[in-house]
Amino acid sequence: MTLLPKSLARRTILILLAGFALIQILGLLIHTFNQVKLGRLEEEQEFAVRAVIIYRHIAMTAPEDRAAVLAKEPLPKGDTVTLSFIPPVGDSYPMPLAAREAVRAGIYAYGIPPNIRPHGMVLRVTGAPLRYMISFGLPDDMLFQGDGGPPPGGGPGGPPPPDGFGGGGPQDGLGGAPPFGDIGNLLAGMMASQEAMMPPTYWLTISSTLPPVLPWRSPGFASAFIVMTILGAIMITWAVRMLLVPVKTLAAAAEALGRDVANAPPLPETGPSEIVTAAVAFNTMAARVRRFVEDRTFLLTAIGHDLRTPITRLKLRAEYMEDDEQRGKMLADLDEMEAMVAATLAFGRDATSTEPVVRLDLASLLRTILDDAADGDPEHADALTYTGPKHLPVAARPLALKRALANLVGNALKYGDAAAVTLHAPVRGMARIDIDDNGPGIPADEMERVFEPFRRLEISRNRETGGSGLGLSIARNILRAHGGDISLTNRPEGGLRVGVILPV
């Protein structure tokens, strides 16, 4: 059992909406990833700017006052600042390359005056939760000559800086080729001046735990995403329905052709080239079917009409027969033949009926048919009953519909000795009529075959009941031309039920 809807439009809309949703989800994931990456970059650069601001403030303070100033330094929540003889590396590890480049870019973009440039810089991070640390080597005024230039021979002595903590180490960000354009030029200048610097006396370390990045920081992002999704769904639904309008039009034209071949309107030959081609092919097919039906009907009625004359002559000749028994049998056969010819002519007239469609009261029509049947067969008048609403308007051809329903009531009365008619209220635009009799019913394998022209069951092949086998065919043709149909079922309690549906 498939989970897809039965309607082609709904299936197409569902498939397109599923694909659209998948694309939206993938786009949302890509956007979220980029937002997280961009947000992390911004946070790293903001942390670098905060760090360099604190560094500049402390570096421009006299060495003996730095601890006191640092204690009063306003810090954002979660940030810490310490002074130490060596960077507090502890269990930290080098900052990842992408984060190190972002932090350096933030520091160099903000700028540090040449006279307070750090003697070194260490960038490290700790484990969970991820905490960033920047250690600046604070300059010491005692290490510089009065003119700001380097002392001869590289200045006062002192132990060389630990690997990675002094100038030119791989972790200090001051060595290697300039990676950032203008920033690289600044780095090159710092590298040149680094040779005039001595290892720092103190290290200023700023650390911070960066908050998690919100993937949708923009307040209007969620609204915009929802609006785009809704608009996309509306456009898909509208486009699919517009594309399938010609299919519905073709289905309606085929239904109209099946109901009434003679009067079905042609399919409009407008729209895209593919639709025009299909419409032309359909109209050509409809014209051929209509011509075929007309030729068949004309042949049938012509034969029926031409048989009347020899039947009349045979009746006249039969009257001169001396054998009364043979004369009676011959006249009975001729009467049956005449009835069959009359039914054939009636069948042909029904196929070419051009009676206009009007509004009529179906309940009143059924009661009229039952009254006429009671007048024609007074002995079974009590077996003719009607149950249902007093009034039910429908659009139909009055004479044709009356003939179809009268045939069904007459069959029920003739073969089942009763006709209990029940009219049900419309359901989904279709009214239902049940005609029940008390007869023997119909074998299951004969339910559809009895609608074939000239098809009669054995029970009806006798002189008393007669019948040409066209009654049910004529009734079904008429009802289908109205957009309805007939069905036969055997009732559990006995008898046959003829079900009729008609559009209201």
N, C-alpha and C positions, 0 to 999 in steps of 0.2 A: 504494500500500500504506500503510494508516494505521499510525501508531505507537502508537495507543491500544490498551489491552488489550481482549480479546474480551469479558471479563466486564463486565456492567453495574455490579456492585459495585466492581470495580477501576477502571473508568473514572470513576465518581462519586468514589471516594476520591482518585484521582489529581488530578482537577480541583479538588476542595475543598482538597487538600493544597497544590496549586500556588497557589491563591488565598490560603490561609492563610500560606504562605511569603512571598508578595508583601507581604501586610499586615505580617507580622513584620519584613521587611526595611525597609519604609517607616517603621514605628514605630521600628526601631533607628536609622535615619538621623536621624529627628527627635530622638530621645533623644540621639544622639551630638552633633548640632549644638547642642542646648541645654546638654549637659554641657560642650562646648568653650567655649561662650559664658560659662557660669557659672564655669567654671574660670579663664578669662582675667580675669573680673571679680574673682574672689577673689585672684588673683595680683597684679593691679594695686592692689587695696586693701592687700594685705600689703606690697607695695613702698612704698606711701604711708605706712603705719604705720612701717616701718623707717626711711624717710627722716625722718619727723617726730620719731622718737626720737633720731636722730643730731642733727637740728637743735636740739632742746631741750637736748641735752647740750652742744653747742658754743655755743649762744646764751647759756647761763647761765655760760659761762666768760669770764674777763676777756679783753678783746681781745688783749692781748699774749701770752696763754698759749694762744690757740686753735690756732695752728699745731702746737705741741707736743702738745696733747691730741688733735688730729686725727690726728697720726701714730701715736698709740697706740690709736686707736679700733678695736675689733674689728668686722670687716666680714664678711658672708656671702660665700661664694665667687662671684666674678663681679661684685660691687658695687665701685664706686669713689667716692671722695669727694675733692673739690678745693676750694681757696679761690682766688678770683680777683677782680679789680676789676670785671669785667663777666661776665655769664653766658657760658659757652663755647658759643655758638650754632653756630659752624662751619657745616657743611653739613647741619645738622639742620633740621627743619621743625616747625610747630606740632603738638602732640599732637591726635589726632582727638577729636571732641567726646565720644563715648561713653567713651573712656579718660580724658579730662580730668575728666569728671564723676565717674568712679569714683575717681580719685586724689584729687580734692578732697573727696569724701565720706569717704575713709579718713583724710585729714588732719584734717578738722574733727570727725569722730567721735572721734578720739583726743584732740584738744584741745590748744591752745597757751595757756599763761598770758598774760594781757594785757600784762605787763611785758616779755615777750620776743617779742611778735608780730613777724613779719617785715615789713620795709619794702617788700617786693615778692615776687612768686613767678612764675617762668617755667616753663612745662611744655612740653617739646619731646621729639621722638623723632628717632633717626637711622635710616638705611636698613638694609639687610640686613647682619647679622641685626638684627632690630628691637631697639633699645635705648632705654629710657625714661630721661629726665633731668628732675630737679626742682631748680630753682635758687631758693634762699631768700636774700632780702636781709637780712643780719645786722644787728641793731640795734646802735647805738654809744651808750654811756652819755654821751658828750660831747655828744650831740645833744639830750639831755633836760634840763630844769630839775630842781632838787632835788625839787620836789613832784610830779614826774611829769607836769606839764601842759606844753603847748606854749609855747615862748618867744614873746614878743610879736612880731607881724609875721611869724610863721611860722618863727622860729628862725634860726640862723646861716645865712649865705648859702652858696652853692655852686651849681654848675651844675645845671640841671634834669635829672631822670633821662631816659635815652634812652627813646624811645617803646616802650612795652611792658615796660620794666624797672622803672618806678616805680609809684607808686600810681595806681590807676584805669585803667591801660592794658588793652587788650583781652586780653593774654596773661597777665596776672598773677592773674586769677581774683578780683580784689577789686572790680571794677566791675560795673555792671549791676544788674538786679533780682534779689532773692534767689531762687535756684532750688530750694532744698532745705528749706523749712520752717524748723525750728530752726536748721539750718545757714545758711539765708538770713538769719535774725536775727543770727547771729554775723557773717556777711559785712557786714550793714548796720552793726554796731558797729565792725567793722574799717574800713569805709569812712569812718565818722565820725572815727575816731582817725587814719586815714591822713593827714588834712589836717594833723595835728600832727607828722608825720614828715618827715624829710629823706631825700634819696637815700642808700642804703646805701653804706658804705665798702667792704665786702667782700660777695661772693656765695658762699654755700655750695652746691655742686652735688653732688647724689647721683645716680648713674646705675647702671643694672642691665639686664642682658639677661635677660628673663623666660624660663624654660624652656618648652619646648612643652607644651601641655596634653594630658594623657592622657584620651582620651574615656571610658575605663572605669576610673576610679580605684577604684571600690568592688570589693573582692576577690570579693564574692558576686554581682556583676552577671552575669558570664558563666554561672555555675552557674544562677542564677535564669532567665536567658534560655533556656538549654538545657532546663531542667525544664519551663518553660512551653510550649516548642515540642513537647517529647515528649508532655506531657499533652494539648495541643491535637490532635496527630496521633492519639493514642489515642482521644480523644473523637470525632473525626471518623470514624475507622475503625469504632468501636463503633456510632455513630449510623447510619451508612450500612448496616452489616450488619443492624442491627435493623429499619431501614425496608424492607430488601429481603427479609426473612424471608417476608412474605406472597407475594412474587413467586416465591420458591423453592417455597413450599408449593403455589402454583397450578400451577407447572410440574410438580411431582411428582404432583399430582392428575391433570393432563392426561396425563402419561405412564402412570399407572396405568389411566386410562380407556381409553387407546389399546391397552394390553396386554390388558385383560380388562374388556370393557364390562359384562358381567353382574355381576361381583363387585367392581368398583372402589368403594372407600368414598367417601362424600360429603365435600366440602370443609367444614371447620369454619366455621360462620358466626359468628365472634367477631372482636373487635378494633375498630379505628376504623370509622367509618361507611362510608368509601369501600371498605375491605376487605370489610365485611359485604355491601355492595351487589354487589361483584364475585363473592363466594362464592355469594350467592343466584343470580345470573345463571348462574354456572358449573354449579351443581347442577341448575338448571332445564334447561339445555342437556344435561347428562348424562342426566337423566331422559328427555328427548325422544329422544336418540340411542339409549338403552337400549330404549325402547319401539319405536322404528323397527326396530332390529335384531331384537328379539323378534318383531315382526309379520312381518318378512321371513323369519325362520327358521321361524316357525310355518307360514307359507304354503308355503314350500319343502318342509318335511317332510310337510305335509298332502297336497300334490300327489304327492310321492313315495310316500307310504303308500297313497293311493287308487289309484295306477297298478298296484299289485301285483295287485289283484283282476282287472282286465281282462287283464293279461299272463298270469295263470294260466289264465283261460278260453281265451285264444288258444292257449296251449300244448296244452290238451286238444283243441281243435278241430283243431289242426294234426296231431295224431296220427291223425286219421281221413282225412287226405288220401291219395289213391291214388298220386299222383306222388311217388316217393321223393326225387327231386332237389329239387322245390319244397318238400317237407316239411322237408328238411334245411336249406335256406336260411332258411325261415320260423322254424324252431326256433333257428337261429343268431342271427337278428335279435332274436328274443324273449329269448334268453339275454343278448345285449348290452344290451338295454333293461333287463332285470332287474338287471344289474350296475350300470348307471347309476343306477337307482332306489336300489339298496343304497348306492352311494356318496353319493347325495344325502341319504339318511337319516343316513348316518354324518357327513356334513358338518354337518347340522343338529344332531346330538347333540354334536359338538365345539364348536359355537358356544354351547351352553347347558351346557357341562360344569361341574360343581360338585365335581370331584374335589379332595380336600385336597392341599396341598403338604407333602411330606416330604423328608427327607434320603436321598439314594440315591447309589450308587457309579456314576458315569457310565462309567468304564472297564469295569466288570463288565457294565453294560447293553449297551454296544457289542459286547462279545464274545458276549453271549447272542444278540443280534440276528444276528450273523454266523453263529453256530452254527445258528440256526433257518433262515437262508437256505441254508446248506450242506445241511441235511437236506432242504429242499424242492427243491433243484436240485443233486444230487450231481455232475453233470457239470462244474459250475463251482466246485466246492468249493475247488480249488487257487487260483482267482482271487480268493478272499475272504481278505483279510489285515488284521491289526490292528497298528498301531505306536503306542506311547505309554506313559504311566505305567501301573503296575498298578492304582492306585487314585486316584480323584479324586472326592471327595464334592461334590454339588451339591444345591440345593433345587429340587424340581420335582414335577410330577404324574406319577407313574410310568407309568400306562397311556397317557396322552396323549403323553408324551415318547417312549415306546417306539414308539407308532404312527407318529409323525412321522419318527423316525430309520429305522424299518423301511421306510416308504414310500420314503425317499431311497436306502437300500441296495438295495431291490427295483428301483427305476428304473435304478440304475447297472448292476445285474446283467442286467436285461431289455433295456436299450437299448445297453449298453456292454460286455457280456460280462465284467465284472469290477467289483469293489468293494474298492479299497484304502483302508482307513479309517486316518486318522492323528489322534491326539488330542494337542494341544499343551498345554503347561503354561499356567496362567492368566497373563494380562498385564493389569494394571490392573483386576483383578476379573472378567475375561472369559476363558472357556476357548474354544478354537477346535477345530472338527472339520473335517477335509478328507476328502471322499469322492471318489476319482478312479476313472474308468472308462476303457475303451479304445474308446469309440464315436466317432462322427463329430463330436461336439460340437453346438453350437447356434449358428445365425446370430446375429450381434451385435444385430440389430434385434429379435430374438425373446427376448432374455434376460429381460426383464421381463414380456412378454406371456404367457409360459408359466405364470405364476402366476395368471392370470385363471381363474376357475371355468369348467370345460368347455372350456378351451383346449387343443388337441392339435396337435402338429406333424404334418406329412404322413407322417413316417416311422412314426408310431405308428398310423396309420389303416389297420389291416389286421386280418384275423380272428385272426391268430396272437397278436399282441401285445395287441390290445384296448385297454382303458383308457378311463376316462370323462373324463379331463382335470381331475379334482379332487384328485389326489394331492399335487401341489405346493402347491395352494391350502390344503389341510388342513394340510400340514406347516408352511407359513409362518404360518398362523393360530395353530397350537399354539406354535411357537417364539416368536412375537411376544408371545403371552400370557404366556410365561415371562420376557420381557424380553430375548430374543435376536432373531436374524434369520437369513435365508438369502441367499446371493449365489451367482451362477453365473459361471464364467470358463472359457474354452477354454484348455487347456494347450498350450504351445508344441510339445511332443513328440507331441501328439494326444490326443484324449479330452476329457472334460468334468470340471471340478472343482466340486463343490458345497461351498461354505464355510458352516459353521454356527457361530454364536457364542452362548454361553450364560453368564449370570452364575453365578458359583460361590457 
